């Protein structure tokens, strides 16, 4: 379990660093902010991220159940 949390934390930190690099382009960011599209992008990214996390948790529970049976 500790290894999984470490991997998840490393992934989130990597995504955060990539997001920081993306915001360096202020011209694009300000245009998206003024049009309100940045919120759509953030919502889509968060939806995908939460979906992947939920999928991994579900898969882990199924694998744990199979390991206990066998």
DRENFI-723607 format. One record per atom (N, C-alpha, C, O): atom name; x, y, z. Coordinates in nm, 4 decimals. Example, Ala and Ser with C-alpha at 12.3 -4.5 7.8 and 13.67 -1.06 7.14 Angstrom:
<nodes>
NODE   atomo       east      north         up
NODE       N     1.3190    -0.5690     0.7800
NODE      CA     1.2300    -0.4500     0.7800
NODE       C     1.3200    -0.3300     0.7800
NODE       O     1.4236    -0.3319     0.8465
NODE       N     1.2850    -0.2250     0.7080
NODE      CA     1.3670    -0.1060     0.7140
NODE       C     1.2900     0.0030     0.7870
NODE       O     1.3409     0.1138     0.8039
</nodes>
This chain:
<nodes>
NODE   atomo       east      north         up
NODE       N     0.0827    -0.1190     0.0000
NODE      CA     0.0000     0.0000     0.0000
NODE       C     0.0875     0.1259     0.0000
NODE       O     0.0560     0.2241    -0.0672
NODE       N     0.1969     0.1219     0.0756
NODE      CA     0.2849     0.2383     0.0833
NODE       C     0.3466     0.2674    -0.0532
NODE       O     0.3622     0.3832    -0.0920
NODE       N     0.3819     0.1597    -0.1264
NODE      CA     0.4411     0.1757    -0.2585
NODE       C     0.3415     0.2414    -0.3543
NODE       O     0.3804     0.3240    -0.4369
NODE       N     0.2167     0.2060    -0.3440
NODE      CA     0.1131     0.2625    -0.4308
NODE       C     0.0941     0.4112    -0.4023
NODE       O     0.0789     0.4911    -0.4947
NODE       N     0.0949     0.4479    -0.2750
NODE      CA     0.0801     0.5883    -0.2393
NODE       C     0.2003     0.6695    -0.2872
NODE       O     0.1855     0.7834    -0.3315
NODE       N     0.3179     0.6107    -0.2779
NODE      CA     0.4379     0.6789    -0.3260
NODE       C     0.4294     0.7010    -0.4759
NODE       O     0.4639     0.8084    -0.5251
NODE       N     0.3836     0.6002    -0.5487
NODE      CA     0.3709     0.6111    -0.6933
NODE       C     0.2666     0.7164    -0.7306
NODE       O     0.2876     0.7942    -0.8237
NODE       N     0.1558     0.7191    -0.6591
NODE      CA     0.0511     0.8179    -0.6851
NODE       C     0.1021     0.9588    -0.6579
NODE       O     0.0757     1.0506    -0.7355
NODE       N     0.1749     0.9762    -0.5482
NODE      CA     0.2296     1.1067    -0.5151
NODE       C     0.3294     1.1530    -0.6209
NODE       O     0.3287     1.2697    -0.6600
NODE       N     0.4144     1.0628    -0.6671
NODE      CA     0.5124     1.0974    -0.7703
NODE       C     0.4419     1.1381    -0.8994
NODE       O     0.4846     1.2320    -0.9667
NODE       N     0.3349     1.0684    -0.9338
NODE      CA     0.2594     1.1009    -1.0543
NODE       C     0.1958     1.2393    -1.0423
NODE       O     0.2005     1.3186    -1.1363
NODE       N     0.1371     1.2677    -0.9281
NODE      CA     0.0737     1.3981    -0.9085
NODE       C     0.1764     1.5109    -0.9114
NODE       O     0.1494     1.6180    -0.9659
NODE       N     0.2931     1.4877    -0.8536
NODE      CA     0.3968     1.5903    -0.8567
NODE       C     0.4463     1.6147    -0.9990
NODE       O     0.4736     1.7285    -1.0373
NODE       N     0.4577     1.5083    -1.0763
NODE      CA     0.5005     1.5214    -1.2155
NODE       C     0.3969     1.6002    -1.2952
NODE       O     0.4315     1.6880    -1.3743
NODE       N     0.2702     1.5681    -1.2735
NODE      CA     0.1644     1.6418    -1.3435
NODE       C     0.1647     1.7883    -1.3028
NODE       O     0.1418     1.8761    -1.3860
NODE       N     0.1905     1.8153    -1.1756
NODE      CA     0.1955     1.9529    -1.1285
NODE       C     0.3097     2.0301    -1.1931
NODE       O     0.2944     2.1471    -1.2281
NODE       N     0.4238     1.9646    -1.2087
NODE      CA     0.5382     2.0309    -1.2719
NODE       C     0.5091     2.0602    -1.4186
NODE       O     0.5471     2.1653    -1.4702
NODE       N     0.4420     1.9677    -1.4851
NODE      CA     0.4067     1.9889    -1.6255
NODE       C     0.3052     2.1020    -1.6381
NODE       O     0.3115     2.1809    -1.7324
NODE       N     0.2126     2.1103    -1.5445
NODE      CA     0.1130     2.2168    -1.5483
NODE       C     0.1792     2.3527    -1.5265
NODE       O     0.1377     2.4527    -1.5849
NODE       N     0.2822     2.3557    -1.4422
NODE      CA     0.3542     2.4809    -1.4192
NODE       C     0.4244     2.5258    -1.5462
NODE       O     0.4233     2.6446    -1.5785
NODE       N     0.4856     2.4326    -1.6188
NODE      CA     0.5528     2.4667    -1.7440
NODE       C     0.4532     2.5187    -1.8468
NODE       O     0.4853     2.6078    -1.9254
NODE       N     0.3331     2.4633    -1.8463
NODE      CA     0.2326     2.5037    -1.9432
NODE       C     0.1840     2.6466    -1.9175
NODE       O     0.1474     2.7172    -2.0115
NODE       N     0.1835     2.6890    -1.7926
NODE      CA     0.1329     2.8228    -1.7618
NODE       C     0.2349     2.9320    -1.7881
NODE       O     0.2033     3.0500    -1.7732
NODE       N     0.3563     2.8958    -1.8268
NODE      CA     0.4575     2.9974    -1.8569
NODE       C     0.4206     3.0771    -1.9817
NODE       O     0.4648     3.1907    -1.9984
NODE       N     0.3412     3.0188    -2.0673
NODE      CA     0.2999     3.0894    -2.1872
NODE       C     0.1800     3.1771    -2.1507
NODE       O     0.0649     3.1354    -2.1638
NODE       N     0.2081     3.2968    -2.1056
NODE      CA     0.1040     3.3850    -2.0528
NODE       C     0.0050     3.4333    -2.1584
NODE       O    -0.1114     3.4581    -2.1269
NODE       N     0.0492     3.4468    -2.2823
NODE      CA    -0.0418     3.4954    -2.3858
NODE       C    -0.1570     3.3967    -2.4051
NODE       O    -0.2735     3.4364    -2.4082
NODE       N    -0.1247     3.2704    -2.4178
NODE      CA    -0.2279     3.1678    -2.4360
NODE       C    -0.3144     3.1564    -2.3119
NODE       O    -0.4367     3.1450    -2.3211
NODE       N    -0.2511     3.1594    -2.1967
NODE      CA    -0.3254     3.1456    -2.0712
NODE       C    -0.4218     3.2624    -2.0511
NODE       O    -0.5350     3.2425    -2.0071
NODE       N    -0.3779     3.3826    -2.0828
NODE      CA    -0.4663     3.4979    -2.0620
NODE       C    -0.5834     3.4962    -2.1593
NODE       O    -0.6942     3.5363    -2.1234
NODE       N    -0.5604     3.4506    -2.2811
NODE      CA    -0.6697     3.4396    -2.3777
NODE       C    -0.7718     3.3373    -2.3303
NODE       O    -0.8925     3.3610    -2.3353
NODE       N    -0.7209     3.2215    -2.2835
NODE      CA    -0.8125     3.1176    -2.2357
NODE       C    -0.8884     3.1635    -2.1120
NODE       O    -1.0063     3.1322    -2.0960
NODE       N    -0.8204     3.2381    -2.0240
NODE      CA    -0.8873     3.2892    -1.9043
NODE       C    -0.9948     3.3904    -1.9404
NODE       O    -1.1031     3.3903    -1.8818
NODE       N    -0.9654     3.4762    -2.0365
NODE      CA    -1.0623     3.5790    -2.0726
NODE       C    -1.1852     3.5186    -2.1396
NODE       O    -1.2951     3.5724    -2.1267
NODE       N    -1.1680     3.4081    -2.2105
NODE      CA    -1.2809     3.3422    -2.2754
NODE       C    -1.3508     3.2429    -2.1833
NODE       O    -1.4578     3.1923    -2.2171
NODE       N    -1.2921     3.2147    -2.0682
NODE      CA    -1.3510     3.1192    -1.9749
NODE       C    -1.3226     2.9750    -2.0115
NODE       O    -1.3780     2.8846    -1.9489
NODE       N    -1.2386     2.9499    -2.1103
NODE      CA    -1.2104     2.8134    -2.1535
NODE       C    -1.1147     2.7411    -2.0600
NODE       O    -1.1108     2.6181    -2.0589
NODE       N    -1.0382     2.8146    -1.9823
NODE      CA    -0.9431     2.7509    -1.8914
NODE       C    -1.0163     2.6647    -1.7905
NODE       O    -0.9648     2.5613    -1.7481
NODE       N    -1.1363     2.7065    -1.7517
NODE      CA    -1.2133     2.6293    -1.6547
NODE       C    -1.2620     2.4977    -1.7152
NODE       O    -1.2729     2.3971    -1.6452
NODE       N    -1.2906     2.4987    -1.8431
NODE      CA    -1.3303     2.3756    -1.9113
NODE       C    -1.2124     2.2795    -1.9161
NODE       O    -1.2285     2.1597    -1.8926
NODE       N    -1.0942     2.3316    -1.9463
NODE      CA    -0.9746     2.2483    -1.9524
NODE       C    -0.9448     2.1881    -1.8154
NODE       O    -0.9159     2.0690    -1.8050
NODE       N    -0.9517     2.2684    -1.7124
NODE      CA    -0.9261     2.2206    -1.5767
NODE       C    -1.0292     2.1147    -1.5376
NODE       O    -0.9939     2.0135    -1.4771
NODE       N    -1.1548     2.1370    -1.5714
NODE      CA    -1.2597     2.0408    -1.5385
NODE       C    -1.2368     1.9077    -1.6093
NODE       O    -1.2549     1.8018    -1.5493
NODE       N    -1.1975     1.9120    -1.7352
NODE      CA    -1.1723     1.7882    -1.8100
NODE       C    -1.0527     1.7138    -1.7522
NODE       O    -1.0572     1.5918    -1.7359
NODE       N    -0.9460     1.7865    -1.7212
NODE      CA    -0.8272     1.7226    -1.6647
NODE       C    -0.8587     1.6596    -1.5299
NODE       O    -0.8170     1.5468    -1.5035
NODE       N    -0.9311     1.7299    -1.4448
NODE      CA    -0.9671     1.6750    -1.3142
NODE       C    -1.0590     1.5540    -1.3267
NODE       O    -1.0449     1.4572    -1.2519
NODE       N    -1.1522     1.5590    -1.4201
NODE      CA    -1.2416     1.4452    -1.4416
NODE       C    -1.1631     1.3224    -1.4837
NODE       O    -1.1867     1.2129    -1.4327
NODE       N    -1.0708     1.3395    -1.5753
NODE      CA    -0.9883     1.2267    -1.6208
NODE       C    -0.9022     1.1747    -1.5064
NODE       O    -0.8901     1.0535    -1.4883
NODE       N    -0.8421     1.2650    -1.4289
NODE      CA    -0.7564     1.2249    -1.3182
NODE       C    -0.8343     1.1472    -1.2130
NODE       O    -0.7895     1.0418    -1.1678
NODE       N    -0.9495     1.1981    -1.1740
NODE      CA    -1.0304     1.1290    -1.0737
NODE       C    -1.0821     0.9956    -1.1269
NODE       O    -1.0928     0.8989    -1.0516
NODE       N    -1.1140     0.9898    -1.2547
NODE      CA    -1.1565     0.8638    -1.3148
NODE       C    -1.0460     0.7600    -1.3121
NODE       O    -1.0712     0.6435    -1.2814
NODE       N    -0.9250     0.8004    -1.3435
NODE      CA    -0.8120     0.7071    -1.3392
NODE       C    -0.7841     0.6596    -1.1973
NODE       O    -0.7565     0.5416    -1.1756
NODE       N    -0.7909     0.7496    -1.1019
NODE      CA    -0.7680     0.7111    -0.9624
NODE       C    -0.8752     0.6137    -0.9154
NODE       O    -0.8440     0.5152    -0.8485
NODE       N    -1.0006     0.6396    -0.9495
NODE      CA    -1.1092     0.5491    -0.9121
NODE       C    -1.0908     0.4126    -0.9776
NODE       O    -1.1156     0.3098    -0.9146
NODE       N    -1.0480     0.4110    -1.1018
NODE      CA    -1.0239     0.2849    -1.1722
NODE       C    -0.9113     0.2051    -1.1059
NODE       O    -0.9225     0.0835    -1.0898
NODE       N    -0.8045     0.2724    -1.0680
NODE      CA    -0.6920     0.2038    -1.0042
NODE       C    -0.7332     0.1468    -0.8690
NODE       O    -0.6952     0.0348    -0.8350
NODE       N    -0.8098     0.2219    -0.7926
NODE      CA    -0.8559     0.1733    -0.6620
NODE       C    -0.9454     0.0518    -0.6807
NODE       O    -0.9313    -0.0476    -0.6094
NODE       N    -1.0373     0.0593    -0.7762
NODE      CA    -1.1278    -0.0536    -0.8020
NODE       C    -1.0504    -0.1768    -0.8458
NODE       O    -1.0775    -0.2877    -0.7998
NODE       N    -0.9546    -0.1572    -0.9342
NODE      CA    -0.8731    -0.2678    -0.9830
NODE       C    -0.7916    -0.3291    -0.8702
NODE       O    -0.7771    -0.4512    -0.8636
NODE       N    -0.7382    -0.2460    -0.7816
NODE      CA    -0.6607    -0.2957    -0.6678
NODE       C    -0.7468    -0.3816    -0.5768
NODE       O    -0.7021    -0.4858    -0.5288
NODE       N    -0.8693    -0.3387    -0.5528
NODE      CA    -0.9587    -0.4170    -0.4670
NODE       C    -0.9918    -0.5515    -0.5296
NODE       O    -0.9975    -0.6526    -0.4596
NODE       N    -1.0136    -0.5539    -0.6601
NODE      CA    -1.0424    -0.6807    -0.7278
NODE       C    -0.9230    -0.7751    -0.7223
NODE       O    -0.9389    -0.8950    -0.6995
NODE       N    -0.8039    -0.7208    -0.7432
NODE      CA    -0.6834    -0.8033    -0.7401
NODE       C    -0.6599    -0.8576    -0.5988
NODE       O    -0.6234    -0.9739    -0.5819
NODE       N    -0.6808    -0.7740    -0.4990
NODE      CA    -0.6653    -0.8181    -0.3599
NODE       C    -0.7632    -0.9302    -0.3285
NODE       O    -0.7282    -1.0272    -0.2614
NODE       N    -0.8848    -0.9166    -0.3768
NODE      CA    -0.9858    -1.0204    -0.3533
NODE       C    -0.9440    -1.1515    -0.4210
NODE       O    -0.9586    -1.2583    -0.3616
NODE       N    -0.8933    -1.1452    -0.5419
NODE      CA    -0.8480    -1.2645    -0.6123
NODE       C    -0.7284    -1.3284    -0.5428
NODE       O    -0.7181    -1.4510    -0.5379
NODE       N    -0.6382    -1.2469    -0.4890
NODE      CA    -0.5226    -1.3004    -0.4178
NODE       C    -0.5646    -1.3732    -0.2905
NODE       O    -0.5061    -1.4757    -0.2555
NODE       N    -0.6645    -1.3214    -0.2219
NODE      CA    -0.7112    -1.3870    -0.0995
NODE       C    -0.7803    -1.5194    -0.1287
NODE       O    -0.7711    -1.6125    -0.0488
NODE       N    -0.8501    -1.5293    -0.2430
NODE      CA    -0.9189    -1.6530    -0.2807
NODE       C    -0.8207    -1.7648    -0.3147
NODE       O    -0.8441    -1.8812    -0.2824
NODE       N    -0.7104    -1.7279    -0.3805
NODE      CA    -0.6163    -1.8276    -0.4310
NODE       C    -0.5110    -1.8617    -0.3396
NODE       O    -0.4260    -1.9448    -0.3717
</nodes>
